[in-house]
């Protein structure tokens, strides 16, 4: 859990710093630092579901090939 928390702090810090440097706005930097990780979490959920389907199909194909021989 410590590793996850330190990564979250790092993620927020990077998002804030890059946005602040690009815009010069603390408010926009803060908003992006909060919104971007939330959106990324939702995107990761769907990415993981798709990835699991791909892996399951790959495993099924491998099993099918081994059962044929």
PAKEPA-734748 format. One record per atom (N, C-alpha, C, CB): x, y, z; residue in three letters; atom name. Coordinates in steps of 0.001 Angstrom, whole numbers. Last residue first. Glycine has a CB too. Layout:
BEGIN
u,v,w,minu,lotor
X,Y,Z,ALA,CA
...
This chain:
BEGIN
u,v,w,minu,lotor
-3129,-31982,-31396,UNK,N
-1942,-32822,-31606,UNK,CA
-1944,-33934,-30663,UNK,C
-669,-32045,-31465,UNK,CB
-5369,-30784,-30364,UNK,N
-5439,-31334,-31719,UNK,CA
-4288,-32308,-31936,UNK,C
-5401,-30201,-32780,UNK,CB
-4602,-29705,-27971,UNK,N
-5530,-30830,-27932,UNK,CA
-5666,-31503,-29295,UNK,C
-6892,-30364,-27448,UNK,CB
-2983,-27597,-28714,UNK,N
-2368,-28729,-28017,UNK,CA
-3304,-29930,-27972,UNK,C
-1971,-28326,-26598,UNK,CB
-4865,-25889,-29912,UNK,N
-3748,-26425,-30701,UNK,CA
-3116,-27636,-30026,UNK,C
-2688,-25345,-30924,UNK,CB
-6466,-25294,-27698,UNK,N
-7057,-25966,-28874,UNK,CA
-5957,-26596,-29723,UNK,C
-7887,-24961,-29731,UNK,CB
-4676,-23917,-26106,UNK,N
-5241,-25178,-25638,UNK,CA
-5825,-25988,-26779,UNK,C
-6307,-24921,-24592,UNK,CB
-4269,-21682,-27746,UNK,N
-3145,-22553,-27395,UNK,CA
-3633,-23915,-26920,UNK,C
-2280,-21899,-26311,UNK,CB
-6858,-20606,-27761,UNK,N
-6241,-21045,-29012,UNK,CA
-5081,-21998,-28739,UNK,C
-5753,-19835,-29825,UNK,CB
-7124,-19976,-25052,UNK,N
-8048,-20934,-25658,UNK,CA
-7471,-21472,-26966,UNK,C
-9425,-20279,-25907,UNK,CB
-5118,-18015,-24814,UNK,N
-5010,-19265,-24057,UNK,CA
-5905,-20348,-24660,UNK,C
-5381,-19032,-22580,UNK,CB
-6235,-16042,-26470,UNK,N
-4919,-16595,-26772,UNK,CA
-4739,-17943,-26071,UNK,C
-3807,-15610,-26347,UNK,CB
-8575,-15466,-25083,UNK,N
-8653,-16005,-26443,UNK,CA
-7335,-16673,-26823,UNK,C
-9001,-14888,-27456,UNK,CB
-7447,-14438,-22731,UNK,N
-8292,-15632,-22661,UNK,CA
-8412,-16282,-24040,UNK,C
-9694,-15273,-22113,UNK,CB
-6143,-12141,-23695,UNK,N
-5360,-13219,-23084,UNK,CA
-6165,-14522,-23023,UNK,C
-4907,-12813,-21670,UNK,CB
-8375,-10677,-24534,UNK,N
-7339,-11051,-25498,UNK,CA
-6527,-12225,-24960,UNK,C
-6412,-9847,-25806,UNK,CB
-9679,-10330,-22071,UNK,N
-10341,-11057,-23159,UNK,CA
-9327,-11540,-24189,UNK,C
-11394,-10169,-23836,UNK,CB
-7767,-8783,-20713,UNK,N
-8121,-10112,-20203,UNK,CA
-8820,-10950,-21272,UNK,C
-9022,-9985,-18967,UNK,CB
-7873,-6448,-22258,UNK,N
-6632,-7223,-22190,UNK,CA
-6916,-8647,-21711,UNK,C
-5615,-6536,-21251,UNK,CB
-10441,-5550,-21639,UNK,N
-10111,-5923,-23017,UNK,CA
-8868,-6812,-23033,UNK,C
-9884,-4659,-23890,UNK,CB
-10081,-5028,-18886,UNK,N
-11115,-5964,-19344,UNK,CA
-10813,-6457,-20753,UNK,C
-12503,-5300,-19305,UNK,CB
-8038,-3097,-18968,UNK,N
-7798,-4377,-18301,UNK,CA
-8819,-5429,-18744,UNK,C
-7847,-4200,-16775,UNK,CB
-9372,-994,-20223,UNK,N
-8167,-1565,-20836,UNK,CA
-7918,-2958,-20269,UNK,C
-6932,-648,-20598,UNK,CB
-11275,-405,-18282,UNK,N
-11706,-960,-19563,UNK,CA
-10533,-1587,-20314,UNK,C
-12361,129,-20421,UNK,CB
-9530,494,-16230,UNK,N
-10511,-563,-15973,UNK,CA
-10928,-1233,-17286,UNK,C
-11752,12,-15244,UNK,CB
-8194,2642,-17431,UNK,N
-7452,1431,-17098,UNK,CA
-8392,261,-16855,UNK,C
-6577,1663,-15871,UNK,CB
-10261,4515,-17542,UNK,N
-9705,3993,-18791,UNK,CA
-8957,2691,-18522,UNK,C
-8764,5032,-19452,UNK,CB
-10530,5007,-14798,UNK,N
-11650,4446,-15548,UNK,CA
-11150,3820,-16848,UNK,C
-12708,5533,-15842,UNK,CB
-7990,6098,-14278,UNK,N
-8448,4918,-13540,UNK,CA
-9585,4232,-14280,UNK,C
-8898,5305,-12123,UNK,CB
-7954,8381,-15874,UNK,N
-7019,7296,-16154,UNK,CA
-7440,5996,-15465,UNK,C
-5613,7688,-15712,UNK,CB
-9791,9937,-14504,UNK,N
-10115,9472,-15849,UNK,CA
-9231,8283,-16207,UNK,C
-9942,10611,-16883,UNK,CB
-8249,10358,-12177,UNK,N
-9588,9758,-12091,UNK,CA
-10001,9184,-13444,UNK,C
-10626,10804,-11615,UNK,CB
-5926,11636,-13125,UNK,N
-5837,10298,-12533,UNK,CA
-7201,9601,-12417,UNK,C
-5198,10391,-11160,UNK,CB
-7215,14070,-14175,UNK,N
-6486,13127,-15031,UNK,CA
-6336,11750,-14398,UNK,C
-5118,13679,-15357,UNK,CB
-8316,15502,-11968,UNK,N
-9173,14898,-12980,UNK,CA
-8440,13814,-13773,UNK,C
-9696,15969,-13925,UNK,CB
-6149,16427,-10383,UNK,N
-7239,15639,-9789,UNK,CA
-8042,14873,-10832,UNK,C
-8169,16547,-9006,UNK,CB
-4485,17765,-12123,UNK,N
-3883,16781,-11211,UNK,CA
-4947,15918,-10536,UNK,C
-3037,17491,-10147,UNK,CB
-6294,19555,-13248,UNK,N
-5775,18461,-14073,UNK,CA
-5185,17371,-13190,UNK,C
-4712,18980,-15066,UNK,CB
-6635,21230,-11012,UNK,N
-7776,20534,-11612,UNK,CA
-7309,19339,-12437,UNK,C
-8595,21496,-12491,UNK,CB
-4040,22217,-10599,UNK,N
-4705,21418,-9568,UNK,CA
-5867,20615,-10121,UNK,C
-5195,22312,-8454,UNK,CB
-3674,23632,-13003,UNK,N
-2754,22567,-12616,UNK,CA
-3380,21638,-11585,UNK,C
-1463,23158,-12067,UNK,CB
-5704,25515,-12749,UNK,N
-5780,24527,-13830,UNK,CA
-4853,23344,-13522,UNK,C
-5401,25175,-15197,UNK,CB
-4676,26864,-10453,UNK,N
-6028,26290,-10468,UNK,CA
-6147,25203,-11541,UNK,C
-7081,27397,-10713,UNK,CB
-2191,27789,-11225,UNK,N
-2265,26829,-10124,UNK,CA
-3624,26126,-10133,UNK,C
-2029,27535,-8765,UNK,CB
-1021,28352,-14426,UNK,N
-2178,28458,-13545,UNK,CA
-2165,27356,-12491,UNK,C
-3473,28396,-14356,UNK,CB
788,28081,-16411,UNK,N
1073,29104,-15410,UNK,CA
-52,29264,-14397,UNK,C
1333,30423,-16087,UNK,CB
658,26134,-18398,UNK,N
-394,27158,-18331,UNK,CA
-60,28316,-17399,UNK,C
-1684,26529,-17888,UNK,CB
2939,24514,-18265,UNK,N
2358,24837,-19570,UNK,CA
1389,26007,-19515,UNK,C
1652,23632,-20128,UNK,CB
3414,24306,-15531,UNK,N
4462,24852,-16399,UNK,CA
3917,25256,-17764,UNK,C
5582,23833,-16574,UNK,CB
980,23097,-14740,UNK,N
1346,24429,-14242,UNK,CA
2392,25071,-15143,UNK,C
1873,24342,-12796,UNK,CB
1219,20624,-16022,UNK,N
127,21545,-16380,UNK,CA
439,22962,-15923,UNK,C
-1201,21077,-15761,UNK,CB
3496,19607,-14723,UNK,N
3491,19788,-16178,UNK,CA
2409,20778,-16590,UNK,C
3277,18439,-16894,UNK,CB
2604,19614,-12009,UNK,N
3789,20362,-12432,UNK,CA
3787,20620,-13936,UNK,C
5055,19608,-12038,UNK,CB
339,17897,-11985,UNK,N
246,19301,-11581,UNK,CA
1397,20115,-12161,UNK,C
236,19419,-10054,UNK,CB
1464,15463,-12867,UNK,N
347,16073,-13598,UNK,CA
233,17562,-13268,UNK,C
-978,15350,-13263,UNK,CB
3402,15081,-10835,UNK,N
3807,15224,-12241,UNK,CA
2705,15909,-13042,UNK,C
4138,13844,-12861,UNK,CB
1737,14875,-8567,UNK,N
2782,15894,-8653,UNK,CA
3217,16144,-10092,UNK,C
3983,15483,-7817,UNK,CB
153,12635,-9125,UNK,N
-471,13947,-8933,UNK,CA
548,15063,-9118,UNK,C
-1110,14043,-7540,UNK,CB
2274,10705,-9196,UNK,N
1401,10932,-10348,UNK,CA
737,12314,-10267,UNK,C
326,9826,-10431,UNK,CB
3269,10834,-6567,UNK,N
4134,11142,-7695,UNK,CA
3309,11485,-8934,UNK,C
5069,9965,-7986,UNK,CB
1011,9966,-5198,UNK,N
1553,11305,-4927,UNK,CA
2443,11749,-6092,UNK,C
2358,11318,-3589,UNK,CB
857,7370,-6269,UNK,N
-250,8319,-6450,UNK,CA
227,9752,-6231,UNK,C
-1410,7992,-5483,UNK,CB
3244,6259,-5345,UNK,N
3053,6428,-6779,UNK,CA
1935,7430,-7052,UNK,C
2739,5078,-7445,UNK,CB
2719,6228,-2619,UNK,N
3805,7089,-3096,UNK,CA
3697,7290,-4608,UNK,C
5182,6483,-2731,UNK,CB
573,4385,-2633,UNK,N
358,5768,-2182,UNK,CA
1463,6695,-2681,UNK,C
284,5824,-650,UNK,CB
1856,2069,-3525,UNK,N
732,2621,-4272,UNK,CA
509,4088,-3907,UNK,C
-541,1804,-4004,UNK,CB
3717,1672,-1466,UNK,N
4189,1891,-2829,UNK,CA
3094,2535,-3677,UNK,C
4646,563,-3463,UNK,CB
2001,1198,684,UNK,N
2890,2368,702,UNK,CA
3367,2708,-702,UNK,C
4098,2117,1622,UNK,CB
828,-1199,0,UNK,N
0,0,0,UNK,CA
870,1260,0,UNK,C
-941,0,1216,UNK,CB
